[in-house]
Amino acid sequence: MPSSIRLDAAERLQDLQGYGDQPPHPHWPEKARLALSIVLNIEEGAESHILDGDAAAEYLNSDMRCEPWPDRRNLNLESHYEYGSRVGVWRLLDLFRERNIPITAFAVGQALQRVPKIATRLVADRHEIAAHGWRWLDYRDVSPEVEAEHMRLAMNTITELTGQRPLGWYTGRVSQATRQLVINDGGFLYDSDAYNDDLPYWVKHDQGHHLVVPYSFDTNDMRFASSPGFDTGNDWLNYLTDTFDYLYREGAHQPRMMSVGLHCRLAGRPGRMMALERFLDHVAKHQDVWLARRVDIARHWHEHHSPDNATD
């Protein structure tokens, strides 16, 4: 397969420069000062697992911080993950349904395959289902051929379960080939495997341009499972509201976007749900905020900021 565009020195230079001191005005719908994207990661059941042929048990992104267990199951950590698919996902989806908030689900194919009721609910509530790989794995040492096959499996499985082809992609733990594989597929409006901007941007490649809708780790609930990170719901709430308030103030002259990443096994816990509800209460007190699925942000950028017809 072609070498990754990320290996190109000119592209690296562009990544460092970005928009500089002249970012485009996004012209969000209804003259919104801020586009707020809430993302729910559906991963439980697709993490590293001895029974799925993996070399070691999962160890990341749970309340149980531990090292990998080679050749052994970690039953305690498995139970932490199971909370997400048994309880957390439904609590979160109920909250978004009650408040009529559209979200994007970063859905791992195997996770949806094992709990298909989640896919049914996402479709019923008209959320976006973006592909988050076939397994929730680190792809840095996976061959491009295997990664391409996993991409195909994810796309086929999600399409079969939801009746709609995903238009967004997010691997998370990428390889150097990931973005080129996304581009080669030809059917994606965007990917979110970047953390380097508060606005979407175009990446040039041999066939044209590809849109990146950046994601965020600093506002992400995964910081409950890292050190340093968030210890209490109030830690997270304070950071979310400070981020929102700064971007909202900035949006009076330069609108941008904000991403909030959630995981069913983390944000779905009651103490964190209270913080999330309070954050959404804070957002609701502000006008001119566009609560948007990432696919809607991507469509807006394609329409109003295409490489050949960008507006200032």
Protein Blocks (a to p, Z undefined) as FASTA:
>chain_A
ZZdfklpmklmmmmmnmnmjmdccekighhiabdcddddddfehpaccfklopabdcfeh
ifbdcdddehiacfklmmmmmmmmmmmmmmmmmmmmmnopacdddddfklmmmmmmlmmm
mmmnopacddebjbdcdfklgcfklmmmmmmmmmmmmmmmnopacfbdcekpacfklmmm
mmmnopafbdcbbckbcbdcddddfklpaddddddfklpcklmmgccddfbfklmmmmmm
mmmmmmmmmmmmmccdddddddfklmmpmklmmmmmmmmmmmmmpghiacddfklmmmmm
mmmmgfklccZZ
